[in-house]
Amino acid sequence: MRAEHLELLHRLAHRYWMKHTSELGMSHSEFEYLSAIFEQAELAKDKEFHGQHLHDIVRSMGVNKASASAMMDKLEKRKLVKRKPCKKDARAQHIVLTAKGEELRVAGKAAYAALEATVADLDLGTIAAVDAPAPEASPKAKEQTEKTKKKTDAKKEKEAAEAAKQAEFDASQLTLFG
């Protein structure tokens, strides 16, 4: 895999994330922190591991302590995480996900699963063509791009039809109970 392919994959993943998770009200950075906290909780199931402190999250994510601390404050205000006193170290606190935080983390994971399904049939040449159609794209890449476009258009049509049905149902409910 070449560096430009990795860059394209990263760009497409970022765009997909922004488009499909905006209704969640969660940034990708917040998702990464929620995931790191979840991973620390999984490690903490091992009796030998005593983690879930801020410094454990900092180490696992490779971020600085000030950034992580600011993010923990933000997540705590949004009631996505909570802090519990550490039984082994009175100065430390364990950081754990709330039910709402876990729900958002799972929704973020689902967005990645949907992205995987979207790009599963693409080859790297097609990904490049989808991101920035180039005149030198091969006939196979063009064909794959067209297939992808047709799938996307069909999905949008289906979603629009479902939204119209829901709107019709909602309107009928208003007339009944209005």
Accessible surface in RSA format (square Angstrom, percent):
REM  Atomic radii and reference values for relative SASA: ProtOr
REM  Chains: A
REM  Algorithm: Lee & Richards
REM  Probe-radius: 1.40
REM  Slices: 20
REM RES _ NUM      All-atoms   Total-Side   Main-Chain    Non-polar    All polar
REM                ABS   REL    ABS   REL    ABS   REL    ABS   REL    ABS   REL
RES MET A   1   142.66  73.9  63.19  41.8  79.47 189.2  65.19  55.4  77.46 102.6
RES ARG A   2   146.26  61.4 141.14  71.9   5.12  12.2  63.04  86.2  83.22  50.4
RES ALA A   3    79.40  73.0  66.30 102.3  13.10  29.8  68.25  96.1  11.15  29.5
RES GLU A   4    75.70  43.5  73.18  55.4   2.52   6.0  44.19  85.5  31.51  25.7
RES HIS A   5    29.63  16.2  28.98  20.1   0.65   1.7  17.02  17.5  12.61  14.7
RES LEU A   6    99.20  55.2  94.99  68.0   4.21  10.6  95.34  67.0   3.86  10.4
RES GLU A   7    99.72  57.3  91.84  69.5   7.88  18.8  36.84  71.3  62.88  51.3
RES LEU A   8    21.20  11.8  21.20  15.2   0.00   0.0  21.20  14.9   0.00   0.0
RES LEU A   9    51.42  28.6  48.22  34.5   3.20   8.1  48.43  34.0   2.99   8.0
RES HIS A  10   134.07  73.3 127.80  88.8   6.26  16.0  87.03  89.7  47.04  54.7
RES ARG A  11    77.73  32.6  75.51  38.5   2.22   5.3  28.48  38.9  49.25  29.9
RES LEU A  12    27.92  15.6  25.96  18.6   1.96   4.9  25.96  18.2   1.96   5.3
RES ALA A  13    23.51  21.6  21.37  33.0   2.14   4.9  22.05  31.0   1.46   3.9
RES HIS A  14    94.54  51.7  88.83  61.7   5.71  14.6  60.19  62.0  34.35  40.0
RES ARG A  15   120.35  50.5 114.45  58.3   5.91  14.1  53.80  73.5  66.56  40.3
RES TYR A  16    25.63  12.0  21.52  12.2   4.11  10.7  23.86  17.9   1.77   2.2
RES TRP A  17     5.82   2.3   4.72   2.3   1.10   2.6   4.58   2.4   1.24   2.0
RES MET A  18   109.04  56.5 102.43  67.8   6.61  15.7  93.25  79.3  15.79  20.9
RES LYS A  19   131.98  64.4 108.86  66.8  23.13  55.1  88.17  79.4  43.81  46.7
RES HIS A  20    63.66  34.8  51.53  35.8  12.13  31.0  41.71  43.0  21.95  25.5
RES THR A  21     2.42   1.7   2.37   2.4   0.04   0.1   0.47   0.6   1.95   2.9
RES SER A  22    83.20  70.3  55.84  74.5  27.36  63.0  45.55  97.0  37.65  52.7
RES GLU A  23   136.47  78.4  96.27  72.8  40.21  95.7  72.35 139.9  64.13  52.4
RES LEU A  24    48.88  27.2  32.71  23.4  16.17  40.6  35.73  25.1  13.15  35.4
RES GLY A  25    47.66  58.8   0.00   N/A  47.66  58.8  38.59 105.9   9.07  20.3
RES MET A  26    11.19   5.8   0.00   0.0  11.19  26.6   1.41   1.2   9.78  13.0
RES SER A  27    50.78  42.9  39.73  53.0  11.05  25.5  45.93  97.8   4.85   6.8
RES HIS A  28    50.13  27.4  47.16  32.8   2.98   7.6  32.95  34.0  17.18  20.0
RES SER A  29    53.19  44.9  47.27  63.1   5.92  13.6  34.27  73.0  18.92  26.5
RES GLU A  30     4.56   2.6   4.56   3.4   0.00   0.0   0.05   0.1   4.51   3.7
RES PHE A  31    12.70   6.4  12.70   7.9   0.00   0.0  12.70   7.7   0.00   0.0
RES GLU A  32    79.71  45.8  75.21  56.9   4.49  10.7  20.24  39.1  59.47  48.6
RES TYR A  33    10.24   4.8  10.24   5.8   0.00   0.0   6.70   5.0   3.54   4.4
RES LEU A  34     0.00   0.0   0.00   0.0   0.00   0.0   0.00   0.0   0.00   0.0
RES SER A  35    18.93  16.0  18.66  24.9   0.27   0.6  18.50  39.4   0.43   0.6
RES ALA A  36     6.03   5.5   4.13   6.4   1.90   4.3   5.64   7.9   0.39   1.0
RES ILE A  37     0.29   0.2   0.29   0.2   0.00   0.0   0.29   0.2   0.00   0.0
RES PHE A  38    59.77  29.9  59.58  36.9   0.19   0.5  59.77  36.2   0.00   0.0
RES GLU A  39    97.75  56.1  95.87  72.5   1.88   4.5  35.46  68.6  62.29  50.9
RES GLN A  40     9.32   5.2   9.32   6.8   0.00   0.0   0.12   0.3   9.20   7.0
RES ALA A  41    34.04  31.3  30.48  47.0   3.56   8.1  30.73  43.3   3.31   8.8
RES GLU A  42    74.15  42.6  63.58  48.1  10.57  25.2  26.13  50.5  48.03  39.2
RES LEU A  43    92.82  51.7  89.73  64.2   3.09   7.8  92.62  65.0   0.20   0.5
RES ALA A  44    33.31  30.6  16.67  25.7  16.64  37.9  17.00  23.9  16.31  43.2
RES LYS A  45   144.92  70.7 120.82  74.1  24.10  57.4  92.65  83.4  52.26  55.7
RES ASP A  46    82.16  57.6  72.02  71.7  10.14  24.0  31.38  73.8  50.79  50.7
RES LYS A  47   183.78  89.7 159.71  98.0  24.07  57.3 109.28  98.4  74.50  79.4
RES GLU A  48   158.80  91.2 127.66  96.6  31.14  74.1  53.12 102.7 105.68  86.3
RES PHE A  49    58.86  29.5  46.63  28.9  12.23  31.8  50.89  30.9   7.97  22.8
RES HIS A  50    68.97  37.7  47.97  33.3  21.00  53.7  40.09  41.3  28.88  33.6
RES GLY A  51     0.88   1.1   0.00   N/A   0.88   1.1   0.02   0.1   0.86   1.9
RES GLN A  52    16.78   9.4  16.73  12.2   0.05   0.1   0.10   0.2  16.68  12.7
RES HIS A  53    10.94   6.0  10.94   7.6   0.00   0.0   9.79  10.1   1.14   1.3
RES LEU A  54    28.69  16.0  26.01  18.6   2.67   6.7  26.01  18.3   2.67   7.2
RES HIS A  55    98.74  54.0  95.40  66.3   3.34   8.5  61.23  63.1  37.51  43.6
RES ASP A  56     5.49   3.8   4.64   4.6   0.85   2.0   0.13   0.3   5.36   5.3
RES ILE A  57     0.06   0.0   0.06   0.0   0.00   0.0   0.06   0.0   0.00   0.0
RES VAL A  58    26.13  17.2  25.76  23.3   0.37   0.9  25.76  22.4   0.37   1.0
RES ARG A  59   160.54  67.4 137.37  70.0  23.17  55.2  75.66 103.4  84.88  51.4
RES SER A  60    65.56  55.4  22.55  30.1  43.01  99.1  32.76  69.8  32.80  46.0
RES MET A  61    47.78  24.7  15.08  10.0  32.70  77.9  22.85  19.4  24.93  33.0
RES GLY A  62    69.51  85.7   0.00   N/A  69.51  85.7  35.68  97.9  33.83  75.8
RES VAL A  63    47.29  31.1  32.53  29.4  14.77  35.6  40.22  34.9   7.08  19.2
RES ASN A  64    93.52  64.5  81.94  79.2  11.58  27.9  41.02  98.7  52.50  50.7
RES LYS A  65   131.42  64.1 127.60  78.3   3.82   9.1  71.39  64.3  60.03  63.9
RES ALA A  66    77.86  71.6  62.65  96.7  15.20  34.6  70.12  98.7   7.74  20.5
RES SER A  67    55.36  46.8  43.78  58.4  11.58  26.7  25.96  55.3  29.40  41.2
RES ALA A  68     0.00   0.0   0.00   0.0   0.00   0.0   0.00   0.0   0.00   0.0
RES SER A  69    38.18  32.3  38.18  51.0   0.00   0.0  11.70  24.9  26.48  37.1
RES ALA A  70    63.32  58.2  52.05  80.3  11.26  25.6  57.43  80.9   5.89  15.6
RES MET A  71    25.56  13.2  21.80  14.4   3.77   9.0  24.89  21.2   0.68   0.9
RES MET A  72     0.04   0.0   0.04   0.0   0.00   0.0   0.04   0.0   0.00   0.0
RES ASP A  73    63.95  44.8  62.54  62.3   1.40   3.3  15.84  37.3  48.11  48.0
RES LYS A  74    97.79  47.7  93.05  57.1   4.74  11.3  59.32  53.4  38.47  41.0
RES LEU A  75     0.00   0.0   0.00   0.0   0.00   0.0   0.00   0.0   0.00   0.0
RES GLU A  76    66.21  38.0  59.37  44.9   6.84  16.3  20.97  40.6  45.24  36.9
RES LYS A  77   168.78  82.3 140.46  86.2  28.32  67.4  95.79  86.2  72.99  77.7
RES ARG A  78    69.62  29.2  60.50  30.8   9.12  21.7  41.58  56.8  28.04  17.0
RES LYS A  79   147.37  71.9 144.07  88.4   3.29   7.8  97.14  87.4  50.23  53.5
RES LEU A  80     0.00   0.0   0.00   0.0   0.00   0.0   0.00   0.0   0.00   0.0
RES VAL A  81     2.52   1.7   0.08   0.1   2.44   5.9   0.08   0.1   2.44   6.6
RES LYS A  82    94.03  45.9  94.03  57.7   0.00   0.0  44.07  39.7  49.95  53.2
RES ARG A  83    61.22  25.7  37.09  18.9  24.13  57.4  12.12  16.6  49.10  29.8
RES LYS A  84    98.04  47.8  97.69  59.9   0.35   0.8  48.18  43.4  49.86  53.1
RES PRO A  85   111.18  81.0 101.83  92.8   9.35  34.0 102.46  84.6   8.72  54.2
RES CYS A  86     7.38   5.6   0.00   0.0   7.38  17.3   0.04   0.1   7.34   7.9
RES LYS A  87   204.65  99.8 164.59 101.0  40.06  95.4 115.76 104.2  88.89  94.7
RES LYS A  88   153.34  74.8 114.18  70.1  39.16  93.2  84.75  76.3  68.59  73.1
RES ASP A  89    43.92  30.8  39.67  39.5   4.25  10.1  18.40  43.3  25.52  25.5
RES ALA A  90   109.19 100.4  67.60 104.3  41.59  94.6  74.42 104.8  34.77  92.1
RES ARG A  91   216.03  90.7 178.72  91.1  37.31  88.8  88.88 121.5 127.15  77.1
RES ALA A  92    21.29  19.6  12.30  19.0   8.99  20.5  19.76  27.8   1.53   4.1
RES GLN A  93    86.59  48.4  79.59  58.2   7.00  16.7  16.88  35.9  69.71  52.9
RES HIS A  94    32.95  18.0  32.95  22.9   0.00   0.0  24.97  25.7   7.98   9.3
RES ILE A  95     2.18   1.2   2.06   1.5   0.13   0.3   2.06   1.5   0.13   0.3
RES VAL A  96    26.72  17.6  26.54  24.0   0.17   0.4  26.72  23.2   0.00   0.0
RES LEU A  97    33.51  18.7  12.39   8.9  21.13  53.1  12.39   8.7  21.13  56.9
RES THR A  98    28.22  20.1  23.14  23.5   5.09  12.1  27.87  37.4   0.36   0.5
RES ALA A  99    90.59  83.3  69.70 107.6  20.90  47.5  78.07 109.9  12.53  33.2
RES LYS A 100   109.39  53.4 104.23  63.9   5.16  12.3  65.90  59.3  43.49  46.3
RES GLY A 101     0.00   0.0   0.00   N/A   0.00   0.0   0.00   0.0   0.00   0.0
RES GLU A 102    54.08  31.0  54.08  40.9   0.00   0.0  40.23  77.8  13.85  11.3
RES GLU A 103   125.44  72.0 117.10  88.6   8.34  19.9  40.52  78.4  84.92  69.3
RES LEU A 104    17.26   9.6  17.18  12.3   0.08   0.2  17.26  12.1   0.00   0.0
RES ARG A 105    21.15   8.9  21.15  10.8   0.00   0.0   0.00   0.0  21.15  12.8
RES VAL A 106    75.65  49.8  74.99  67.9   0.66   1.6  75.15  65.3   0.50   1.3
RES ALA A 107    29.86  27.5  20.12  31.0   9.74  22.2  25.95  36.6   3.90  10.3
RES GLY A 108     0.00   0.0   0.00   N/A   0.00   0.0   0.00   0.0   0.00   0.0
RES LYS A 109   112.54  54.9 107.56  66.0   4.99  11.9  50.97  45.9  61.57  65.6
RES ALA A 110    57.33  52.7  47.11  72.7  10.22  23.3  53.07  74.7   4.26  11.3
RES ALA A 111    11.33  10.4   3.99   6.2   7.34  16.7  10.56  14.9   0.77   2.0
RES TYR A 112    79.07  36.9  74.36  42.3   4.71  12.2  60.16  45.2  18.91  23.3
RES ALA A 113    58.13  53.4  48.26  74.5   9.87  22.5  52.35  73.7   5.78  15.3
RES ALA A 114    41.54  38.2  32.29  49.8   9.25  21.0  39.72  55.9   1.82   4.8
RES LEU A 115    20.92  11.7  20.92  15.0   0.00   0.0  20.92  14.7   0.00   0.0
RES GLU A 116   120.49  69.2 116.50  88.1   3.99   9.5  41.53  80.3  78.96  64.5
RES ALA A 117    74.91  68.9  51.23  79.1  23.68  53.9  58.12  81.9  16.79  44.5
RES THR A 118    61.97  44.1  41.48  42.1  20.49  48.8  42.53  57.1  19.44  29.4
RES VAL A 119    38.34  25.2  33.51  30.3   4.83  11.6  33.51  29.1   4.83  13.1
RES ALA A 120    71.28  65.5  34.48  53.2  36.80  83.7  44.72  63.0  26.56  70.4
RES ASP A 121    92.63  64.9  71.14  70.8  21.49  50.8  22.82  53.7  69.81  69.6
RES LEU A 122    24.26  13.5   5.77   4.1  18.49  46.5   6.21   4.4  18.05  48.6
RES ASP A 123    61.16  42.8  53.43  53.2   7.74  18.3  44.67 105.1  16.50  16.5
RES LEU A 124    49.44  27.5  46.27  33.1   3.17   8.0  46.27  32.5   3.17   8.5
RES GLY A 125    39.81  49.1   0.00   N/A  39.81  49.1  30.24  83.0   9.57  21.4
RES THR A 126     0.01   0.0   0.01   0.0   0.00   0.0   0.00   0.0   0.01   0.0
RES ILE A 127     7.63   4.3   7.63   5.7   0.00   0.0   7.63   5.5   0.00   0.0
RES ALA A 128    31.12  28.6  29.36  45.3   1.76   4.0  29.56  41.6   1.56   4.1
RES ALA A 129     7.78   7.2   4.79   7.4   2.99   6.8   7.19  10.1   0.59   1.6
RES VAL A 130    57.80  38.0  36.52  33.1  21.28  51.3  39.16  34.0  18.64  50.5
RES ASP A 131    22.27  15.6   1.32   1.3  20.94  49.5   1.31   3.1  20.96  20.9
RES ALA A 132    60.56  55.7  51.84  80.0   8.72  19.8  55.12  77.6   5.44  14.4
RES PRO A 133   113.41  82.7  89.42  81.5  23.99  87.2  89.59  74.0  23.81 148.0
RES ALA A 134    36.09  33.2  28.30  43.7   7.78  17.7  31.38  44.2   4.71  12.5
RES PRO A 135   129.28  94.2  97.58  89.0  31.70 115.2 110.78  91.5  18.50 115.0
RES GLU A 136   143.62  82.5 112.51  85.1  31.11  74.1  73.93 143.0  69.69  56.9
RES ALA A 137    23.55  21.7   6.54  10.1  17.01  38.7  16.05  22.6   7.50  19.9
RES SER A 138    54.34  45.9  46.57  62.2   7.77  17.9  42.29  90.1  12.05  16.9
RES PRO A 139   113.10  82.4 106.45  97.0   6.64  24.2 109.30  90.2   3.80  23.6
RES LYS A 140   143.88  70.2 138.55  85.0   5.32  12.7  89.96  81.0  53.92  57.4
RES ALA A 141     7.51   6.9   6.69  10.3   0.82   1.9   7.14  10.1   0.37   1.0
RES LYS A 142   118.18  57.7 111.15  68.2   7.03  16.7  64.53  58.1  53.66  57.2
RES GLU A 143   100.59  57.8  92.67  70.1   7.92  18.9  36.70  71.0  63.89  52.2
RES GLN A 144    29.95  16.7  29.33  21.4   0.62   1.5   2.69   5.7  27.26  20.7
RES THR A 145    37.99  27.0  37.53  38.0   0.46   1.1  37.53  50.4   0.46   0.7
RES GLU A 146    82.78  47.5  81.90  62.0   0.88   2.1  33.72  65.2  49.06  40.1
RES LYS A 147   100.89  49.2  98.56  60.5   2.33   5.5  57.66  51.9  43.22  46.0
RES THR A 148    22.26  15.8  21.46  21.8   0.80   1.9  19.48  26.2   2.78   4.2
RES LYS A 149   116.01  56.6 110.88  68.0   5.13  12.2  82.07  73.9  33.94  36.2
RES LYS A 150   131.48  64.1 125.89  77.2   5.59  13.3  73.98  66.6  57.51  61.3
RES LYS A 151   120.18  58.6 111.07  68.1   9.11  21.7  92.71  83.4  27.48  29.3
RES THR A 152    52.84  37.6  49.34  50.0   3.49   8.3  37.89  50.9  14.95  22.6
RES ASP A 153    53.40  37.4  51.91  51.7   1.48   3.5  20.20  47.5  33.20  33.1
RES ALA A 154    59.16  54.4  50.28  77.6   8.88  20.2  53.77  75.7   5.39  14.3
RES LYS A 155   101.69  49.6  96.18  59.0   5.51  13.1  74.04  66.6  27.65  29.5
RES LYS A 156   108.66  53.0 104.19  63.9   4.47  10.7  60.16  54.2  48.50  51.7
RES GLU A 157   124.76  71.6 116.25  87.9   8.51  20.3  46.27  89.5  78.49  64.1
RES LYS A 158   135.48  66.1 128.99  79.1   6.49  15.5  78.17  70.4  57.31  61.0
RES GLU A 159    89.57  51.4  85.44  64.6   4.13   9.8  37.17  71.9  52.40  42.8
RES ALA A 160    62.83  57.8  50.22  77.5  12.61  28.7  58.09  81.8   4.73  12.5
RES ALA A 161    51.91  47.7  42.91  66.2   9.00  20.5  50.51  71.1   1.39   3.7
RES GLU A 162    93.05  53.4  87.35  66.1   5.70  13.6  39.94  77.3  53.11  43.4
RES ALA A 163    62.46  57.4  50.09  77.3  12.36  28.1  57.98  81.7   4.48  11.9
RES ALA A 164    61.15  56.2  49.26  76.0  11.89  27.1  56.86  80.1   4.29  11.4
RES LYS A 165   150.53  73.4 143.94  88.3   6.59  15.7  89.96  81.0  60.57  64.5
RES GLN A 166    98.10  54.9  94.81  69.3   3.30   7.9  40.12  85.4  57.98  44.0
RES ALA A 167    60.14  55.3  50.86  78.5   9.28  21.1  55.80  78.6   4.34  11.5
RES GLU A 168   132.11  75.8 123.75  93.6   8.36  19.9  46.51  90.0  85.60  69.9
RES PHE A 169   112.88  56.5 107.70  66.7   5.18  13.5 112.37  68.1   0.51   1.5
RES ASP A 170    65.36  45.8  63.37  63.1   1.99   4.7  24.07  56.7  41.29  41.2
RES ALA A 171    54.86  50.4  49.61  76.6   5.25  11.9  51.54  72.6   3.33   8.8
RES SER A 172    47.48  40.1  41.63  55.6   5.85  13.5  40.95  87.2   6.53   9.1
RES GLN A 173    54.38  30.4  53.46  39.1   0.92   2.2  23.20  49.4  31.18  23.6
RES LEU A 174   127.19  70.8 124.04  88.7   3.14   7.9 125.01  87.8   2.18   5.9
RES THR A 175   120.17  85.5  88.94  90.2  31.23  74.4  85.75 115.2  34.42  52.0
RES LEU A 176   128.41  71.5  96.85  69.3  31.56  79.3  99.64  70.0  28.77  77.4
RES PHE A 177   162.72  81.4 126.00  78.0  36.73  95.6 134.65  81.6  28.07  80.3
RES GLY A 178    91.88 113.3   0.00   N/A  91.88 113.3  41.77 114.6  50.12 112.2
END  Absolute sums over single chains surface
CHAIN  1 A    12098.8      10197.5       1901.3       7537.7       4561.1
END  Absolute sums over all chains
TOTAL         12098.8      10197.5       1901.3       7537.7       4561.1
